[in-house]
């Protein structure tokens, strides 16, 4: 498999592995065939993080904030491209890049302070700044840590 999806072929873009769509999205092929691009999920999102993305399909923009997993996007989806009965909203997790201020010995606690489930903890390190570590078991992939990162060092992916 070339890693090029049908959507990617038609838009001229390669799919990014783990690219967030929206919570409770069906597998990509089924999601794309069911989604009518009606924007009902966009309009239903109280956090305003579900936006019209590439090709008019909904996707999450974590630069706007985090997902509370309220389920309103899925409830508003009439063609059931988003389906809460599918189980967990998604298998996405936070990862912190080397450009992180704390990893470069600059004191920053933004992500850990914003993480409600305490999935990001700060481990004391030599040099004065604590190193952020993501507990993958606790991380829900909500993305609340993304918008508060001053250097955009956090990514939510599979």
N, C-alpha and C positions, 0 to 999 in steps of 0.2 A: 504494500500500500504506500502511496506516495505522500501521504499526510495532507493531501489536497482534497477538501470536501467539495461536494457539488456547489455549495454556496460559495466556497472559496474560488472555485473555477469560474463561476459566473461573475463574481465581483473582482476577480484578479488578485485575491488575497489568500494567503495561507492561513489556515485556522491556527490560533495559538492554543497550545495544549492547556487545558484547565481554564480557558477563558470564561469568566462568569457570564452566564446568561441571566437567568432569574431563578429564584428558589423554586423548587419542585418542578423544574423543567424536565420533560420527558427526554429520553435519549435523542441526540441531535437530529437524526433522520426523521423520527416521528414528530419531534417538536416542530421542525421546519415544515412538515407536511400539514400539520394541524393549525399552526399559528396563522391567523388571518391578518396580523399586523393592525389590529383594530385600536390599539392603545388603551384598552380597558384596564390592563394591568398597570400601565403607566399612570393612568388617572387614579387608580385605586391606592397607590402606594402613599401612605401618610408621611413617610420619610423623604419622599421625592428623590429616591435613588434609582428607581427603575426609569430608564429613559429610552427613547427611540434610538436604536443603534444602527449599525450597518445594515443596509437593505431594508430598513424600517422595522426590523425585528427588535424586540425589547432586550435590554441588557442592563446590568447593574453598573452604576458609576459610583464607586466607593469614594471618590474625591468629594462627594456631596454628603457623606456620612455613612453610618452603618445600618445593617438590616436588623430589625427587631423580630423577624420571622413571625409577624402577625398573621400572615396567610391571606391578606386581603387581595394581593395580586393573583393568587391561585383561585380564590373564590370568585373573582371577577372574570376569570377566563372561561368563556362559554364553550369554545371548541376543545377545552381540556388539554391544551398544550402544556399547561401547568396543572399538576394533579397532586394534591396533598395526600391522596391515598397511596401514592408511590413510596411513601415513607419519609426518610430524612430529607430536609430541603436541598442539601447538596453535600459533597464530600470535600469541599474546599477548605484550605487551612492557610494561615498566615505564614509567610516566610520573611525574614529580615535580611536585607542585603548588606554587603560589606561597607556600603556608603553611609550606614547608620551612624549618627553622631556619637552615640555611646560606644560603639565599636571602634571609633576613632578617638576615644578618650576625651570626648566633650560631654559634660553632664547633660543628659536629656532623659526624661522619664515620661514623656508624652504618651507613648503607646501603652505602657504598663498602667498608667493612671486612668486611661480611657477604657481599658479592657474590663468589662463588668464581670466576666467569669473568671478573672484572674489567670488567664492562660499565658500571659506574658509576665514573667517574673524577672527581676533584676538581680543578677548574681554578682556579688562584690568581685572586683578585679583590681589588679595592681594598676596604679596610675590615677586613681581617684574616681573614675566613672565606672558604674556598674554595667555589666554586659547583659543585654536583654536576651532571654531564652524563651522560646515558644514551647509550651506544653501541648503537644499535638493531640493528646487525649482530651484535654479541656477545650481546646480551640474549636469554636463553632463556625469559623469562617465568616463571621458577621461583617467584618470589614471596618468596624468602628475605629480601629487603630490606624487605618490608612490615611484618612483625611487629616488627622492631627500630627502626622509625621512631618516635621519641617523640611526634610530633605527627600521625601517620597521614596524612602528605603524599604517600605513594606508592600508586599504583593500578596494578593489572595489568589491561590491557584490549587489545582489538584495535586 
